């Protein structure tokens, strides 16, 4: 296993990943759990379903990738984190306690993590896409937000949200107020998205497809794996590599699994 920093999206904070080459083990990828919406009851039902999936795959897991928007909103105050999610956090800790690497990518909904997940759960955290190679197959892996030619409004907002000043100002708000306001706007954003996530918009309007095509111009990847889009996709890009979008666990309960030879998109029925 080799991991490198892609030239298009450098992240010099990425740690070196140690190889885990156990025979018969798989690498799993999942994204966009969005725990917290639309209400506590349905979020808890979804969390329990995700935990059942994690418990089912743990015995044959070589490495696990959680690829962003695990929480619909996450902000770590110095001494406070959002309430809930103890079942999922415990399930992740069970992987790392067993020596199974868990790679956690921040998404556009849970970018404000500042060490709690790494310290308490032992995950390896990434804020930008990475390159990796497993069993001779080259991967390009990231959440997917802000990539590609369009979505300029979001790209500007992301820079604001990622700024230390913005984070410092938000941290001055009492958690009851700050997290409440964030939850409100997160739900409004989900409603505003409407049905656009339910259908493929065509190559020219799918920013991640355009991004994958640009990637393949400079370097060949066997698999380009993203979340964010919420629509499960498995497609050949320019005849050179496969773009896999992991979908979400709000509607699809989809994930990808690499067995050392091929990457497949699957659905959890449990």
Secondary structure, 3 states (H helix, E strand, C coil): CEEECCCCCCCCCCCCCCCCCCCCCEEEEECCCCECCCCHHHHHHHHHHHHHHHHHHHHHEEEEEECCCCECCCECCCCCCCCCCHHHHHHHHHHHHCCCEEEEECCCCCCECCCHHHHHHCCEEECCCEEEEECCEEEEEECCCCCCCCCHHHHHHHHHHCCHHHHHHHHCCCHHHHHHHHHHHHHHHHHHHCCHHHCCCCHHHCHHHHHHHHHHHHCCCCEEEECCCCCEEEEEECCCEEEEEECCCCCCCEEEEECCCCEEEEECCC
